[in-house]
Amino acid sequence: MNKIKKAQTQNPVLDIIKDRWSARSFSEKPISEDTMNTIIEAASWSFSANNEQPWRYAVAYKGTPLFEKFYDLLMGGNQPWCKNAAALVLSLGKKTYTANGQPNSAMMHDVGSANMLLTLQANAFGIYTHVLGGYHAGRAAEEFQFEEDLVPVYMIALGYLDDSEKLEEPFRTREITPRSRKQLNEVLIDLK
């Protein structure tokens, strides 16, 4: 864990939350299939509207043709550092409820919640994640011809940490800059 990235909180937040951050410098160490299966299973235990569990995941391990396809979907600003990730995971969401075919307006929220559990489980293994909106979701849908009810949501880069010095700028500076968040009084709304 990069100590400069540990969140400095105002309140006694759990360490697993304080230690979570979006790393960019990944080592060559691979993630085993068993470990990845545990990470994905953890995601599946998230809450969801009507217990729909609308999340789906596609895993691409470094060194595979699928990894190259996922890598090619990344926007240019993410490619320089994502090339070292041990895996790229595409999270998808099912747009409708299975029981009645009606639109699931909570799908994006529920997929995001599952993605957070994925990141926390990965961190418990010493694997860091970076959730990315910077990829071509439309191209992903075209290339992989997902069933009509599935939509790509986010790409997630995963890997074990490596030295920030291996990164080019501006990524090196971002990797070593302390994290910050809005103060509690900026996010807590007092309704009367």
MARBA-3410 file (N, C-alpha, C, O; in Angstrom, 1 decimal):
192
0.8,-1.2,0.0,0.0,0.0,0.0,0.9,1.2,0.0,1.8,1.4,0.8 ~ 0.6,2.1,-0.9,1.3,3.4,-1.0,0.8,4.3,0.1,-0.4,4.7,0.1 ~ 1.6,4.5,1.1,1.1,5.2,2.4,0.6,6.5,2.1,-0.3,7.0,2.8 ~ 1.1,7.2,1.1,0.6,8.6,0.8,-0.8,8.5,0.3,-1.5,9.5,0.3 ~ -1.3,7.4,-0.2,-2.6,7.2,-0.7,-3.7,6.9,0.3,-4.9,6.9,0.1
-3.2,6.5,1.6,-4.2,6.1,2.6,-5.0,7.4,2.9,-4.5,8.4,3.2 ~ -6.3,7.2,2.9,-7.2,8.4,3.1,-7.0,8.9,4.6,-7.0,8.1,5.5 ~ -7.0,10.2,4.7,-6.9,10.9,6.0,-8.3,11.4,6.3,-8.8,12.4,5.8 ~ -9.0,10.6,7.1,-10.5,10.9,7.3,-10.7,11.7,8.6,-9.9,11.7,9.5 ~ -11.9,12.3,8.6,-12.3,13.1,9.8,-12.9,12.2,10.9,-12.9,12.5,12.1
-13.3,11.0,10.5,-14.0,10.1,11.4,-13.3,8.7,11.2,-12.6,8.5,10.2 ~ -13.6,7.8,12.1,-12.9,6.5,12.1,-13.4,5.5,11.1,-14.1,4.5,11.4 ~ -13.2,5.8,9.8,-13.6,5.0,8.7,-12.8,3.7,8.7,-11.6,3.6,9.1 ~ -13.4,2.6,8.2,-12.7,1.3,8.1,-11.5,1.4,7.3,-11.4,2.0,6.2 ~ -10.4,0.6,7.7,-9.2,0.7,6.9,-9.3,0.2,5.5,-8.7,0.8,4.6
-10.2,-0.8,5.2,-10.4,-1.3,3.9,-10.9,-0.2,3.0,-10.7,-0.2,1.7 ~ -11.6,0.7,3.5,-12.1,1.9,2.8,-11.1,2.9,2.6,-10.9,3.5,1.5 ~ -10.3,3.2,3.7,-9.3,4.2,3.6,-8.1,3.8,2.7,-7.5,4.6,2.1 ~ -7.9,2.5,2.6,-6.9,2.0,1.7,-7.2,1.8,0.3,-6.3,1.6,-0.6 ~ -8.5,2.0,-0.1,-8.9,1.8,-1.5,-8.6,3.1,-2.3,-8.9,4.2,-1.8
-7.9,2.9,-3.4,-7.6,4.1,-4.2,-7.4,3.5,-5.7,-7.2,2.3,-5.8 ~ -7.5,4.4,-6.6,-7.4,4.0,-8.0,-6.0,4.1,-8.5,-5.5,5.1,-9.0 ~ -5.3,2.9,-8.4,-3.9,2.8,-8.8,-3.8,2.8,-10.3,-4.7,2.5,-11.0 ~ -2.5,3.2,-10.7,-2.2,3.1,-12.1,-0.9,2.3,-12.4,-0.7,1.9,-13.6 ~ -0.1,2.1,-11.4,1.1,1.4,-11.6,1.0,-0.1,-11.1,0.9,-0.4,-10.0
0.9,-1.0,-12.1,0.7,-2.4,-11.8,1.9,-3.2,-12.2,2.6,-2.9,-13.1 ~ 2.2,-4.2,-11.4,3.3,-5.1,-11.6,3.0,-6.2,-12.6,1.8,-6.2,-13.1 ~ 4.0,-7.0,-12.9,3.8,-8.1,-13.9,3.1,-9.3,-13.3,2.8,-10.2,-14.0 ~ 2.9,-9.3,-12.0,2.4,-10.5,-11.3,0.9,-10.7,-11.7,0.1,-9.8,-11.7 ~ 0.6,-12.0,-12.2,-0.7,-12.3,-12.7,-1.7,-12.5,-11.5,-1.3,-12.7,-10.4
-2.9,-12.4,-11.8,-4.0,-12.7,-10.9,-4.5,-14.1,-11.3,-4.9,-14.4,-12.4 ~ -4.6,-15.0,-10.3,-5.0,-16.4,-10.6,-6.5,-16.4,-10.9,-7.2,-15.5,-10.4 ~ -7.0,-17.4,-11.6,-8.4,-17.5,-11.9,-9.2,-17.7,-10.6,-10.3,-17.2,-10.5 ~ -8.6,-18.5,-9.6,-9.3,-18.7,-8.4,-9.5,-17.4,-7.6,-10.6,-17.1,-7.1 ~ -8.5,-16.6,-7.6,-8.6,-15.3,-7.0,-9.6,-14.4,-7.7,-10.4,-13.7,-7.0
-9.6,-14.4,-9.0,-10.5,-13.6,-9.7,-11.9,-14.0,-9.5,-12.9,-13.2,-9.4 ~ -12.1,-15.3,-9.4,-13.5,-15.9,-9.2,-14.0,-15.4,-7.8,-15.2,-15.1,-7.7 ~ -13.1,-15.3,-6.8,-13.5,-14.8,-5.5,-13.9,-13.3,-5.6,-14.9,-12.9,-5.0 ~ -13.1,-12.6,-6.3,-13.4,-11.2,-6.5,-14.7,-10.9,-7.2,-15.5,-10.1,-6.7 ~ -15.0,-11.7,-8.2,-16.3,-11.6,-8.9,-17.4,-12.0,-8.0,-18.5,-11.4,-8.0
-17.2,-13.1,-7.3,-18.3,-13.6,-6.4,-18.6,-12.5,-5.3,-19.8,-12.3,-5.0 ~ -17.6,-11.9,-4.8,-17.8,-10.8,-3.8,-18.7,-9.8,-4.4,-19.6,-9.3,-3.7 ~ -18.5,-9.4,-5.6,-19.4,-8.4,-6.3,-20.8,-8.9,-6.3,-21.7,-8.0,-6.2 ~ -21.0,-10.1,-6.5,-22.4,-10.7,-6.6,-23.2,-10.6,-5.3,-24.4,-10.8,-5.4 ~ -22.5,-10.3,-4.2,-23.3,-10.2,-2.9,-23.7,-8.8,-2.6,-24.1,-8.5,-1.5
-23.6,-7.9,-3.6,-24.1,-6.5,-3.4,-25.7,-6.5,-3.3,-26.3,-7.4,-3.8 ~ -26.2,-5.5,-2.7,-27.7,-5.3,-2.7,-28.1,-4.9,-4.1,-27.3,-4.4,-4.9 ~ -29.4,-5.2,-4.5,-29.9,-4.7,-5.7,-31.4,-4.6,-5.6,-32.1,-5.4,-4.9 ~ -32.0,-3.8,-6.5,-33.5,-3.6,-6.5,-34.1,-4.9,-6.8,-33.8,-5.5,-7.8 ~ -35.1,-5.3,-6.0,-35.9,-6.6,-6.2,-35.0,-7.8,-6.3,-35.3,-8.8,-6.9
-33.8,-7.7,-5.8,-32.8,-8.8,-5.9,-32.5,-9.2,-7.3,-32.2,-10.4,-7.6 ~ -32.6,-8.2,-8.2,-32.4,-8.5,-9.7,-31.0,-9.0,-10.0,-30.8,-9.8,-10.9 ~ -30.0,-8.4,-9.3,-28.6,-8.7,-9.5,-28.3,-8.4,-11.0,-27.9,-9.4,-11.7 ~ -28.4,-7.2,-11.5,-28.3,-6.9,-12.9,-26.9,-6.9,-13.4,-26.7,-6.6,-14.6 ~ -25.9,-7.1,-12.6,-24.5,-7.0,-13.1,-24.0,-8.3,-13.8,-24.5,-9.4,-13.5
-23.2,-8.1,-14.7,-22.5,-9.2,-15.5,-21.0,-8.8,-15.6,-20.8,-7.6,-15.7 ~ -20.1,-9.7,-15.7,-18.7,-9.4,-15.8,-18.0,-10.3,-16.9,-18.3,-11.5,-17.0 ~ -17.2,-9.7,-17.7,-16.3,-10.4,-18.6,-14.9,-10.1,-18.2,-14.5,-8.9,-18.1 ~ -14.1,-11.1,-18.0,-12.7,-11.0,-17.5,-11.7,-11.3,-18.6,-11.8,-12.3,-19.3 ~ -10.8,-10.3,-18.8,-9.7,-10.5,-19.8,-8.4,-10.5,-19.1,-8.0,-9.4,-18.5
-7.6,-11.6,-19.1,-6.3,-11.6,-18.4,-5.2,-11.2,-19.4,-5.3,-11.4,-20.6 ~ -4.3,-10.5,-18.8,-3.1,-10.0,-19.6,-2.5,-11.2,-20.4,-2.4,-12.3,-19.8 ~ -2.1,-10.9,-21.6,-1.5,-11.9,-22.4,-2.5,-12.7,-23.3,-2.1,-13.7,-23.9 ~ -3.8,-12.4,-23.2,-4.8,-13.1,-23.9,-5.3,-12.2,-25.1,-5.2,-11.0,-25.0 ~ -5.9,-12.8,-26.1,-6.5,-12.0,-27.2,-7.6,-11.1,-26.7,-7.8,-10.0,-27.1
-8.4,-11.6,-25.7,-9.5,-10.8,-25.1,-8.9,-9.5,-24.4,-9.5,-8.5,-24.5 ~ -7.8,-9.7,-23.7,-7.2,-8.5,-23.1,-6.8,-7.4,-24.2,-7.1,-6.3,-24.0 ~ -6.3,-7.9,-25.3,-5.9,-6.9,-26.4,-7.2,-6.3,-26.9,-7.2,-5.1,-27.2 ~ -8.3,-7.0,-27.0,-9.5,-6.4,-27.5,-10.0,-5.4,-26.5,-10.5,-4.3,-26.9 ~ -10.0,-5.7,-25.2,-10.4,-4.7,-24.2,-9.5,-3.5,-24.2,-10.0,-2.4,-24.1
-8.2,-3.8,-24.3,-7.2,-2.7,-24.3,-7.5,-1.7,-25.4,-7.4,-0.5,-25.3 ~ -7.8,-2.3,-26.6,-8.1,-1.4,-27.8,-9.4,-0.6,-27.6,-9.5,0.4,-28.3 ~ -10.2,-1.0,-26.7,-11.4,-0.2,-26.4,-11.2,1.0,-25.5,-12.0,1.9,-25.4 ~ -10.0,1.0,-24.8,-9.7,2.1,-23.9,-9.4,3.4,-24.7,-8.8,3.4,-25.8 ~ -9.8,4.5,-24.1,-9.4,5.8,-24.7,-7.9,6.0,-24.5,-7.3,5.5,-23.6
-7.4,6.8,-25.3,-5.9,7.0,-25.4,-5.3,7.4,-24.0,-4.2,7.0,-23.8 ~ -6.0,8.2,-23.2,-5.4,8.6,-21.9,-5.3,7.5,-20.9,-4.6,7.6,-19.9 ~ -6.0,6.4,-21.1,-5.9,5.2,-20.2,-5.0,4.1,-20.7,-4.5,3.3,-19.9 ~ -4.7,4.1,-22.0,-3.9,3.0,-22.5,-2.4,3.0,-22.0,-1.9,1.9,-21.7 ~ -1.7,4.1,-21.8,-0.3,4.0,-21.4,-0.1,3.3,-20.1,0.9,2.6,-19.9
-1.0,3.4,-19.1,-0.8,2.7,-17.8,-1.6,1.4,-17.7,-1.3,0.6,-17.0 ~ -2.7,1.3,-18.5,-3.5,0.1,-18.4,-2.8,-1.1,-19.1,-3.2,-2.3,-18.8 ~ -1.8,-0.9,-19.9,-1.1,-1.9,-20.6,-0.5,-2.9,-19.6,-0.2,-4.1,-19.9 ~ -0.2,-2.4,-18.4,0.5,-3.3,-17.3,-0.5,-4.0,-16.4,-0.1,-4.7,-15.5 ~ -1.8,-3.7,-16.5,-2.8,-4.3,-15.6,-2.7,-5.9,-15.8,-2.5,-6.4,-16.9
-3.0,-6.6,-14.7,-3.0,-8.1,-14.8,-4.3,-8.5,-15.5,-4.3,-9.6,-16.0 ~ -5.3,-7.7,-15.4,-6.6,-8.1,-16.0,-7.4,-6.8,-16.3,-7.3,-5.8,-15.6 ~ -8.2,-6.9,-17.3,-9.2,-5.8,-17.5,-10.6,-6.5,-17.4,-10.8,-7.6,-18.0 ~ -11.5,-5.9,-16.7,-12.8,-6.5,-16.5,-13.8,-5.5,-17.0,-13.8,-4.4,-16.7 ~ -14.7,-6.0,-17.8,-15.8,-5.2,-18.3,-17.1,-5.5,-17.5,-17.5,-6.7,-17.5
-17.6,-4.5,-16.9,-18.9,-4.7,-16.1,-20.0,-4.3,-17.0,-19.9,-3.3,-17.7 ~ -21.1,-5.1,-17.0,-22.2,-4.8,-17.8,-23.5,-4.8,-16.9,-23.4,-5.3,-15.8 ~ -24.5,-4.2,-17.4,-25.8,-4.2,-16.7,-26.9,-4.7,-17.5,-27.0,-4.4,-18.7 ~ -27.8,-5.4,-16.9,-29.0,-5.9,-17.5,-30.1,-4.8,-17.3,-30.4,-4.4,-16.2 ~ -30.6,-4.2,-18.4,-31.4,-3.0,-18.4,-32.9,-3.3,-17.9,-33.5,-2.3,-17.5
-33.4,-4.5,-18.0,-34.7,-4.7,-17.6,-34.8,-5.8,-16.5,-33.9,-6.6,-16.3 ~ -35.9,-5.8,-15.8,-36.2,-6.8,-14.7,-36.6,-8.1,-15.4,-37.4,-8.1,-16.4 ~ -36.0,-9.2,-14.9,-36.3,-10.5,-15.5,-37.8,-10.9,-15.4,-38.3,-11.5,-16.3 ~ -38.4,-10.6,-14.2,-39.7,-11.0,-13.9,-40.8,-10.4,-14.9,-41.7,-11.1,-15.2 ~ -40.6,-9.2,-15.2,-41.7,-8.5,-16.0,-41.2,-7.7,-17.2,-42.0,-7.2,-17.9
-39.9,-7.7,-17.5,-39.4,-7.0,-18.7,-39.4,-5.5,-18.6,-39.1,-4.8,-19.6 ~ -39.8,-5.0,-17.5,-39.9,-3.5,-17.3,-38.5,-3.0,-17.1,-37.6,-3.7,-16.6 ~ -38.3,-1.7,-17.5,-36.9,-1.1,-17.3,-36.5,-1.0,-15.8,-37.3,-0.8,-14.9 ~ -35.3,-1.4,-15.6,-34.7,-1.3,-14.2,-34.0,0.0,-14.0,-32.8,0.1,-14.4 ~ -34.7,1.0,-13.5,-34.1,2.3,-13.3,-33.0,2.3,-12.3,-32.2,3.3,-12.2
-32.8,1.2,-11.5,-31.8,1.2,-10.5,-30.5,0.4,-11.0,-29.6,0.2,-10.2 ~ -30.5,0.0,-12.2,-29.5,-0.9,-12.7,-28.1,-0.3,-12.6,-27.2,-0.9,-12.1 ~ -27.9,1.0,-13.0,-26.6,1.6,-12.9,-26.1,1.7,-11.5,-24.9,1.5,-11.2 ~ -27.0,2.1,-10.6,-26.7,2.2,-9.2,-26.2,0.8,-8.7,-25.2,0.7,-8.0 ~ -27.0,-0.2,-9.0,-26.7,-1.6,-8.5,-25.4,-2.1,-9.1,-24.6,-2.8,-8.3
-25.1,-1.9,-10.3,-23.9,-2.3,-10.9,-22.7,-1.6,-10.3,-21.7,-2.2,-10.0 ~ -22.9,-0.3,-10.0,-21.8,0.5,-9.3,-21.6,-0.1,-7.9,-20.4,-0.1,-7.5 ~ -22.6,-0.5,-7.2,-22.5,-1.0,-5.9,-21.7,-2.4,-5.9,-20.9,-2.7,-5.1 ~ -22.1,-3.2,-6.9,-21.4,-4.5,-7.1,-19.9,-4.2,-7.4,-19.0,-4.9,-6.9 ~ -19.6,-3.2,-8.3,-18.2,-2.9,-8.6,-17.5,-2.4,-7.4,-16.3,-2.7,-7.2
-18.1,-1.7,-6.4,-17.4,-1.4,-5.2,-17.0,-2.6,-4.4,-15.9,-2.7,-3.9 ~ -17.9,-3.6,-4.3,-17.6,-4.8,-3.5,-16.4,-5.5,-4.2,-15.6,-6.1,-3.6 ~ -16.5,-5.5,-5.6,-15.4,-6.1,-6.3,-14.0,-5.4,-5.9,-13.1,-6.1,-5.7 ~ -14.0,-4.1,-5.9,-12.8,-3.4,-5.6,-12.3,-3.7,-4.1,-11.1,-3.8,-3.9 ~ -13.3,-3.7,-3.2,-12.9,-4.0,-1.8,-12.3,-5.4,-1.6,-11.4,-5.6,-0.9
-13.0,-6.4,-2.3,-12.4,-7.8,-2.2,-11.1,-7.9,-2.9,-10.2,-8.5,-2.3 ~ -10.9,-7.2,-4.0,-9.6,-7.2,-4.6,-8.5,-6.6,-3.7,-7.4,-7.2,-3.6 ~ -8.9,-5.5,-3.1,-7.9,-4.8,-2.2,-7.6,-5.7,-1.0,-6.4,-5.7,-0.5 ~ -8.5,-6.6,-0.5,-8.2,-7.5,0.6,-7.2,-8.5,0.2,-6.5,-9.1,1.0 ~ -7.0,-8.8,-1.2,-6.0,-9.7,-1.7,-4.7,-8.9,-2.1,-3.8,-9.5,-2.5
-4.7,-7.6,-1.8,-3.5,-6.8,-2.2,-3.5,-6.5,-3.7,-2.5,-6.1,-4.3 ~ -4.7,-6.6,-4.3,-4.9,-6.2,-5.7,-5.6,-4.9,-5.8,-6.6,-4.7,-5.1 ~ -5.1,-4.0,-6.6,-5.7,-2.7,-6.7,-6.5,-2.6,-8.0,-6.2,-3.3,-9.0 ~ -7.4,-1.7,-8.0,-8.3,-1.5,-9.1,-8.4,0.0,-9.6,-8.1,0.9,-8.8 ~ -8.8,0.1,-10.8,-9.1,1.5,-11.3,-10.3,1.3,-12.2,-10.2,0.7,-13.3
-11.4,1.9,-11.7,-12.7,1.8,-12.5,-12.6,2.9,-13.5,-12.4,4.1,-13.2 ~ -12.9,2.5,-14.8,-12.8,3.5,-15.9,-14.1,3.7,-16.7,-14.7,2.7,-17.1 ~ -14.4,4.9,-16.9,-15.5,5.3,-17.8,-14.8,5.6,-19.1,-15.6,5.7,-20.1 ~ -13.5,5.8,-19.2,-12.8,6.2,-20.4,-12.5,5.0,-21.3,-11.4,4.6,-21.5 ~ -13.6,4.5,-21.9,-13.4,3.4,-22.9,-14.6,3.6,-23.9,-15.6,4.3,-23.6
-14.6,2.9,-25.0,-15.6,3.0,-26.0,-16.7,2.0,-25.8,-16.6,0.9,-26.4 ~ -17.7,2.3,-25.0,-18.7,1.4,-24.7,-19.5,1.0,-25.9,-19.9,-0.2,-26.1 ~ -19.8,1.9,-26.8,-20.5,1.6,-28.0,-19.8,0.6,-28.9,-20.4,-0.3,-29.4 ~ -18.5,0.8,-29.0,-17.7,-0.1,-29.8,-17.7,-1.5,-29.1,-17.7,-2.5,-29.8 ~ -17.6,-1.5,-27.8,-17.7,-2.8,-27.1,-19.0,-3.5,-27.4,-19.0,-4.7,-27.7
-20.1,-2.8,-27.4,-21.4,-3.4,-27.7,-21.4,-4.0,-29.1,-22.0,-5.0,-29.3 ~ -20.9,-3.2,-30.0,-20.8,-3.6,-31.4,-20.0,-4.8,-31.6,-20.3,-5.8,-32.3 ~ -18.8,-4.8,-31.0,-17.8,-5.9,-31.3,-18.2,-7.2,-30.7,-18.0,-8.2,-31.3 ~ -18.8,-7.1,-29.5,-19.1,-8.4,-28.8,-20.6,-8.8,-28.9,-21.0,-9.9,-28.5 ~ -21.4,-7.9,-29.6,-22.8,-8.3,-29.9,-23.5,-8.9,-28.6,-24.1,-10.0,-28.7
-23.5,-8.1,-27.5,-24.2,-8.5,-26.3,-25.6,-8.6,-26.6,-26.2,-8.0,-27.5 ~ -26.3,-9.5,-25.8,-27.8,-9.6,-26.0,-28.3,-8.2,-25.8,-27.7,-7.3,-25.1 ~ -29.4,-7.9,-26.4,-30.0,-6.6,-26.4,-30.2,-5.9,-25.1,-30.2,-4.7,-24.9 ~ -30.5,-6.8,-24.1,-30.8,-6.3,-22.7,-29.5,-5.9,-21.9,-29.6,-5.4,-20.8 ~ -28.3,-6.2,-22.4,-27.1,-5.9,-21.7,-26.4,-4.6,-22.3,-26.3,-4.5,-23.5
-25.9,-3.8,-21.4,-25.2,-2.6,-21.8,-23.9,-2.5,-21.0,-23.8,-2.8,-19.8 ~ -22.8,-2.2,-21.7,-21.5,-2.0,-21.0,-21.6,-0.8,-20.0,-22.1,0.2,-20.4 ~ -21.1,-1.0,-18.8,-21.1,0.1,-17.8,-19.7,0.7,-17.6,-19.5,1.8,-18.0 ~ -18.8,-0.1,-17.0,-17.5,0.4,-16.8,-16.5,-0.7,-17.1,-16.8,-1.9,-17.1 ~ -15.2,-0.3,-17.4,-14.1,-1.2,-17.5,-13.3,-1.0,-16.2,-13.3,0.1,-15.6
-12.7,-2.1,-15.7,-12.0,-2.1,-14.5,-10.6,-2.7,-14.7,-10.5,-3.8,-15.1 ~ -9.6,-1.9,-14.4,-8.2,-2.4,-14.5,-7.8,-3.0,-13.1,-8.1,-2.3,-12.1 ~ -7.2,-4.1,-13.1,-6.8,-4.8,-11.8,-5.4,-5.2,-11.9,-4.9,-5.6,-12.9 ~ -4.7,-5.1,-10.7,-3.3,-5.6,-10.7,-2.7,-5.3,-9.3,-3.2,-4.6,-8.5 ~ -1.6,-6.0,-9.1,-0.8,-5.8,-7.9,0.0,-4.5,-8.1,0.4,-4.2,-9.2
0.3,-3.8,-7.0,1.0,-2.5,-7.2,2.4,-2.7,-7.6,3.1,-3.7,-7.3 ~ 2.9,-1.7,-8.3,4.3,-1.6,-8.7,4.8,-0.2,-8.4,4.0,0.7,-7.9 ~ 6.1,0.1,-8.6,6.7,1.4,-8.4,6.1,2.5,-9.3,6.0,2.2,-10.5 ~ 5.8,3.6,-8.7,5.2,4.7,-9.5,6.2,5.2,-10.5,5.8,5.9,-11.5 ~ 7.5,5.0,-10.3,8.5,5.6,-11.1,8.5,5.0,-12.5,9.0,5.6,-13.5
7.8,3.8,-12.7,7.8,3.2,-14.0,6.7,3.9,-14.9,6.7,3.7,-16.1 ~ 5.9,4.8,-14.3,4.9,5.5,-15.1,5.4,6.7,-15.8,6.4,7.3,-15.3 ~ 4.9,7.0,-16.9,5.2,8.3,-17.6,4.3,9.4,-17.0,3.3,9.1,-16.4 ~ 4.7,10.6,-17.2,3.9,11.8,-16.8,2.7,11.9,-17.7,2.8,11.6,-18.9 ~ 1.5,12.4,-17.2,1.2,12.9,-15.9,0.8,11.8,-14.9,0.5,12.1,-13.8
0.9,10.5,-15.3,0.4,9.5,-14.4,1.3,9.3,-13.2,0.8,8.9,-12.1 ~ 2.6,9.5,-13.4,3.5,9.3,-12.2,3.1,10.3,-11.1,3.0,9.9,-9.9 ~ 2.9,11.5,-11.4,2.6,12.5,-10.4,1.2,12.2,-9.8,1.1,12.3,-8.6 ~ 0.3,11.8,-10.6,-1.0,11.4,-10.1,-0.9,10.2,-9.1,-1.7,10.1,-8.1 ~ 0.0,9.3,-9.3,0.2,8.1,-8.5,0.7,8.5,-7.1,0.5,7.8,-6.1
1.5,9.6,-7.0,2.1,9.9,-5.8,1.5,11.1,-5.1,2.0,11.5,-4.0 ~ 0.5,11.7,-5.7,-0.2,12.8,-5.1,-1.2,12.3,-4.0,-2.0,11.4,-4.3 ~ -1.2,12.9,-2.8,-2.1,12.5,-1.8,-3.6,12.6,-2.2,-3.9,13.5,-3.0 ~ -4.4,11.7,-1.7,-5.8,11.8,-2.1,-6.5,12.8,-1.3,-6.1,13.2,-0.2 ~ -7.6,13.3,-1.8,-8.4,14.3,-1.0,-9.9,14.1,-1.4,-10.2,13.5,-2.5
-10.8,14.5,-0.5,-12.2,14.4,-0.7,-12.8,15.7,-0.2,-12.2,16.4,0.6 ~ -14.0,16.0,-0.6,-14.7,17.1,0.0,-14.9,16.8,1.5,-15.0,15.7,1.9 ~ -14.9,17.9,2.2,-15.2,17.8,3.7,-16.6,17.4,3.9,-17.5,17.5,3.1 ~ -16.8,16.8,5.1,-18.1,16.2,5.5,-19.2,17.3,5.4,-20.3,17.0,4.9 ~ -18.8,18.5,5.8,-19.9,19.6,5.7,-20.2,20.0,4.3,-21.2,20.7,4.1
-19.5,19.5,3.3,-19.8,19.8,1.9,-20.7,18.8,1.3,-21.4,19.0,0.3 ~ -20.8,17.6,1.9,-21.6,16.5,1.4,-22.8,16.1,2.3,-23.8,15.5,1.8 ~ -22.8,16.6,3.5,-23.8,16.3,4.4,-24.8,17.4,4.4,-24.5,18.6,4.7 ~ -26.1,17.1,4.0,-27.1,18.1,3.9,-28.0,18.1,5.1,-28.5,17.0,5.5 ~ -28.2,19.2,5.7,-29.0,19.3,6.9,-30.4,19.8,6.5,-30.7,20.9,6.3
-31.4,18.8,6.4,-32.8,19.1,6.1,-33.6,19.4,7.4,-33.4,18.6,8.3 ~ -34.4,20.3,7.3,-35.3,20.6,8.5,-36.7,20.5,8.1,-37.6,20.7,8.9
END
